[in-house]
Amino acid sequence: MTRPPEFPVDPDVDLHVPADRGELAAHPAAVLGVIAAGGVLGALARAGLQAAFPHPPTGFPWATFGVNVVGSFLIGVLMAVLTARPAGPLVRPFLGVGVLGGFTTFSTYAVDAQRALAAGAPGTALAYLAATLVGALLAAWAGDAVAGRLLARSAGAAR
C-alpha cells in the first residue's frame, strides 16, 4: 500500500487548495522574516491606537475592542481576497499572520479584562469579554461575506 506524500503541516493552510500548498514551498526563513516584519507594523499600529485612546482600569477598553473587531473584519476580507485571487507565497504570512496578527491582540484583551476585574468592575470585564468574542467573530464573517460578494460582482462585471 502506497501512502500519499507527506507535506509540512501549517494549520492555516488547506492542503487541498493548490495555491495554499505553494506557501509551503517558500523558504522558512523568508516566511518568518515577513511574519516578523508584518508583526512589527501591526503591533505599532495597535500600540498607537491604544496610546491615542487610553482608558481607566474600570472603563471599557474601546481601543482594544475596536482593534480586535476591525482586525477580524480585515482578516475576513483578506481571506476572501486570497481565495478569489491567489497571491505569492509570502502575502498571507505577511498580511494575515504578521500585520493583522500583530494588530489584533488576545493578550491585551485578557489583560484588560483582568485589570477591570482587579479594579472592581466585573460587569465591564464580562461585557468586554463577550462583546469582543461576538464582535470579532461577526466581523470576520462580515469581512469575508462582503469582500466575497464584491469580488464576485466585479468578476461578473468584467465578463
Secondary structure, DSSP 4 states (H G I P E B T S, - for coil): -PPPPP----TT--TTSHHHHHHTTS-HHHHHHHHHHHHHHHHHHHHHHHHHS---TTS--HHHHHHHHHHHHHHHHHHHHHHHS---TTHHIIIIIIIIHHHS-HHHHHHHHHHHHHTT-HHHHHHHHHHHHHHHHHHHHHHHHHHHHHHHHHHHHH-
